[in-house]
Amino acid sequence: MTRISTTEGNLARLGFGDPRRAAAILNGWYDGVGDNCDHLVSEILASADPDLTIGGLDRIVCQRPGLIVKLGADDGWSDRLISVLGASVALNQHLGAHPEDVDVLREPSGRRDAATLRRILLDAVGADPDAAAPVADPARSDDLRRAYRRELLRIAAADLTAADPQDLLPEVAGELADLADATVETALALSRGEVAGWECARLGIVALGKTGGQELNYLSDVDVLYVAEAAVDEAGEPMCETGRAITVATRLVGALTRICSAHTAAGTIWQIDAALRPEGKAGPLVRTLASHAVYYEKWAKNWEFQAMLKARPMAGDLALAGDFVDLVTPMVWHVAENDQFVTETQAMRRRVISLLPPREADREIKLGAGGLRDVEFSVQLIQLVHGRADDRVRQRGTLAALAKLIEFGYVGRSDGKDLDAAYRLMRLLEHRIQLEKMRRTHLMPEDGLSLRRLARGVGMADAEQLRTRWREATRRVLALHQRLFYSPLLEAVARIPSEAVRLTSHGAEVRLRALGYADPKAALRHIEALSQGLSRTAEIQRQLLPAMLGWFTAGPNPDHALLAFRQVSEAMGRTHWYLRALRDGDAMAERLARILSSSRYTVDLMMRAPQAVGMLIDEASLRPRARGEILAEMQASAKRHAELDVAVQHIRAVRRRELLRIAMADLLGLIDLATVGAGLSELFGATIDAALEVVRRRLDWSPRIAVIALGRWGGGELSYASDADAMFVIEDTDRPDAVKVGTQVVSDLRAVLAKPGPDPALDIDVDLRPEGKGGPIVRSLASFVAYYARWSSTWEAQALQRAAHGAGDAELSAALLHSIDAVRYPADGLDRQQVHEIRKLKARMEVERIPRGSDPLRNTKLGPGGLSDVEWAVQLLQLEHGARLPELRTTSTLGALGVAEAAELVSTEDAAALRDAWTMASHIRNAILLLRGRASDTIPTNPREASAVAQLLGYDKGESGVFFDEYRRRTRRARLVMDHIFWGLE
């Protein structure tokens, strides 16, 4: 900029709020020194507040007339001065009152170490920096304030002129903490000059909070804790009694506090806050080391140990302060083991947010949701939980701790990068807001001028961009905080004793056996295979395993779970999301542990495509999908492959994944028995539909085919072990080869779905077709109608109670189902002979189909009071009353039972007995298959397996006897009802 462009109009356009005043000042400078002002004007325009800058610089120049020439010749000096004048009203005013301090900014200054700062401040008050206990004249406290302000001015200049102030932030915050240490040390020297007899007391000052973490703001309360002891003479004898030493130390602390907080013509420094001491403000200001030990060993609350996380020796007797830190540090790293530590910490954070004044909550940079405190609490909680066994993460500073948590895999790289960036941005905003008026505040300003100054001070175009960037940061922090801070994994690890977290520590085999592992040697081998090495994968596994080992033991088979976890983890290899999701997910790790320890069937499905474990990330992903959605995916997948076997393999792969989805949701208690049955039934239908389409597409022509679902499939009550009972009907057509072609299609369909392979087979059982095993597999619609009208048996009418559309042509199914209504719901019910036939068949089944040598009382299907008893009783009611009660015409066993109860065909008590027995037996059959990976209708006699089945049904470990007693109680009641309804016994 040149003098020609300093007209009021140009200055207004360039950003001056008061262009007339700015023009007058600039013209005066140009008159005095000529074109040397050009770069000064450009720097002023680039400052956070050009009006504030030019006014402050004018006041200084008026007192130091030759300064403008020197600044014009020294770009660095002018840049530092102008940056400070534009960013801080308080420092602007200070330099106006003390123009000589401009010289502090003359030379660029890197970070001064703590020892140098201590020496500078002690020299300023005339104390000897080399003395063991420096003493100064208390009348020189203003010299400390002025020296402090000069050092603050120098730090602010380096901060404000940094190429990347966010990158420099840790250095700035660290130097501010070092300056606080030097200030307290110097204030203590002044206090010694005021308090008589100070020599008899040792006073150690411990830094806490942001000071302790060496991440101090420009204006924060400085959190401290005091520890005192009687000094000793050269002979090692106490120079006074302990009580006297505490009294003297308390007086020193009182004087020190007044010096730091007093307001004088030289300004003020900041408040010293000792509220984090034992018993808080109600407790004594100073304690002995022994008194501190008693308090922290017996009375301290969980949050008080968290407050000591950043404790470090600060000033005074550093050896004594160090003794306190050594005393409390081991307790800090064991606090996570205390009952309710995690939940109390989480509750404390929620309470802080709830107490924010509503008018300030949306402006809070520090305490608001998604603010600085959320980052700090998240980092501290993860540190305290994992730092018990891993001292690499034991860092005082937030950013340093976060870096270690990222490095060693406790926080994901992407998440950690986002937290780091957001934290730096919000700390920078906090610094700039405090720097403006040197006031302790964490609120985003509301007035336009302050917002504009803040935006420019952090390198943003305007207030709108500032708000946008800040809100983006808070939203990201809040999302990460919710996930990390409330992680189930974190809470689970916190409950594990420290020695148990160290997986390779002495006695690991003993602990594993105590947890419930039958083969601890094998368990240790799996643990070593998962966690050995220095890779990031191994680091994350070392974090996961302590919690996973505990979660495995909550299930029936922890040994198999650990082996399966190793297999899944190895199969997933370096898949980028797997371990991250286990570590950071809301409940994925615990869900996976529960499934692996409960079900061989589910593990087998999972191992065929380990990527499917990703469904555990989100609970909504575990809900059974709609039939249409599944069918569309199967069809799309099959269309990409011309070969029949390959196309059907892809259909079966989709089915396998959907079976896994349903099984996992079932094991996790997310769906009930009815939803399992309906989901499996719809999956059967979609699979047969898709496969039928693939089989038919190879032929030039084939008749329309409908698949009639029977049995549990038709009732929508499939279990995991169920076959697909079905009949096949083709359309009526003049083509003579229709039945032959249809039979070939059905044969091919059954073959490709039942073919052994990597995915579960689907067996279609056609034994319930007309004439049973002796009849044709496929009939035309007319043939079905004729058969049922003339020759059908009573057992076939019973089988048709659960006939429903299963797959294929829905219109053809509807036609057949309509035609058989008269057969399955006879107008006059059943005559005595037909009832006798049904009873005779039931009696023969009970004798012939229960395996020899097995206990019928344990048979959930054919045993007394089991599934067969309930279903036959209900179907008999449907055959007898379905014609006059249309509501009974349902394929669902429980649905029909509910209608019979409402129609008073069955009493409420009897209906409840049948329902309870059927439901429990169905649960048991499902549990047996999930547990073993193979089907069985018989409750295991092996105590371990019986206990595992009981656990899957919600019983505690060791309650297999209670479980079987409950099953027998229900089935006895059901059998009595069945005897009455089915057998006609009173």
Disulfide bonds with the S-S distance in Angstrom:
none
